[in-house]
Amino acid sequence: MALPQPVAPSTPPLARPPRPADANPPASDSPCGTRAAALPGLAAMAGLVGRTPMLALDMRVRGRRRRVHAKAEYLNLTGSIKDRMALHVLGQAVERGELRPGDTIAEATSGNTGISVCAVGRALGCEVEIFMPDWLSRERMALIGSFGARLRLVSREEGGFLGAIGLTQALAASHPRVYLPRQFDNTANVDAHALGTGPEILAQLASVGLAPRAFVAGVGTGGTVMGVGRALRAAHPGVRVHPLEPAESPTLSTGHKVGSHRIQGISDEFVPAICRLAELDAPIAVHDGDAILMAQRLARELGLGVGISSGANLLGALMAQDRLDDDSVVVTILCDDNKKYLSTDLMRDEPLRAGYLSPQVELLGYEVIAAPGKVDAARSL
Ligand SMILES: Cc1ncc(COP(=O)(O)O)c(C=O)c1O
């Protein structure tokens, strides 16, 4: 497949009709915890991000019934949880006057953030320039190109992920009107989940009479685990909050880049500044092959076509539950869907290895806990 050619964005932002007053929630009710919903370029888009359903996934593990709760974040606008962060961070930058139409947004990303920044940035009338390691999936590259963004691939020799971050900084230093979301350092990334994802989880669990005992999420920037963790602990101080990392590349446990892995979107070679491990419980490690097998089975057996980090998160949630009791409420995230992995090992036969957890998991089915504020279409029929 040919790489997408850099294309200068040319489409002006779409004029959006104002929302009716009763459909326009106040800031605190906004899906991503931001006033982005009130910004002209983002008003309609904000209705397509957040307020995702929660799945209560039923399993049998080593003969015992288990249930894990997972937010269906692949249902966001561009198919990943990163839409929440992009909408919040860029909306806040517009509000503060740091970002205006015509500016360039430059970000280093392992893909999903790039795609989300493209979608939100284009709606704001901005140009987007994405710096991405060259070993990530071709689908990510093509999608970024499809939004009319410029894509700069960074090889391992050029520094990989850290090299990509350095290139965004060099661009901002040499050009006026370049805005850097800086997802690895920006606490607004954490806020997006503390104000959006976390409160949604609490509301959905409460709607069925439950409270969380633990939360598990793979760490890319750490925005999800830190932000959701903050919201859950504010309501239930004893909640365990576990960051998750690939067993093949345990950067969180060791503090530096080690090995390589196939769980795209997490463990990007360093511990991000916003990921404050001292505030979290112990990292959970999942083998990338195990994560692939679990994600494949979610598609084949339940019809849930999710990405590799979602398989990892489900296994990690079961490991966290192992440390509590079988009935404890453990929540995790289905971060993205499987379409960005068509060219990866997710679509190939994956060998079973000793020590994997997925072969011990029998998937039984799931119930849907409707998104807060969303009409339950099935019940209203
Ligand atoms: C597929 C996938 N899973 C998990 C994550 C981790 O999310 P966070 O950056 O909030 O830690 C990302 C982040 O890009 C991702 O793309």
The ligand as an SDF file (V2000), in Angstrom:
LIG
                    3D

 16 16  0  0  0  0  0  0  0  0999 V2000
   -5.4370    1.5660   21.1250 C   0  0  0  0  0  0  0  0  0  0  0  0
   -5.0770    2.3410   22.3460 C   0  0  0  0  0  0  0  0  0  0  0  0
   -5.2040    1.7740   23.5230 N   0  0  0  0  0  0  0  0  0  0  0  0
   -4.8690    2.4280   24.6610 C   0  0  0  0  0  0  0  0  0  0  0  0
   -4.3740    3.7160   24.6420 C   0  0  0  0  0  0  0  0  0  0  0  0
   -3.9460    4.3750   25.9300 C   0  0  0  0  0  0  0  0  0  0  0  0
   -4.6430    5.5310   26.2930 O   0  0  0  0  0  0  0  0  0  0  0  0
   -3.9520    6.6660   27.1220 P   0  0  0  0  0  0  0  0  0  0  0  0
   -3.1330    7.4850   26.1740 O   0  0  0  0  0  0  0  0  0  0  0  0
   -5.0930    7.4700   27.6920 O   0  0  0  0  0  0  0  0  0  0  0  0
   -3.1060    6.0640   28.1730 O   0  0  0  0  0  0  0  0  0  0  0  0
   -4.2260    4.3330   23.4220 C   0  0  0  0  0  0  0  0  0  0  0  0
   -3.6920    5.6820   23.3270 C   0  0  0  0  0  0  0  0  0  0  0  0
   -3.4060    6.1850   22.2620 O   0  0  0  0  0  0  0  0  0  0  0  0
   -4.5800    3.6370   22.2390 C   0  0  0  0  0  0  0  0  0  0  0  0
   -4.4350    4.1930   21.0270 O   0  0  0  0  0  0  0  0  0  0  0  0
  1  2  1  0
  2  3  1  0
  2 15  2  0
  3  4  2  0
  4  5  1  0
  5  6  1  0
  5 12  2  0
  6  7  1  0
  7  8  1  0
  8  9  2  0
  8 10  1  0
  8 11  1  0
 12 13  1  0
 12 15  1  0
 13 14  2  0
 15 16  1  0
M  END
$$$$
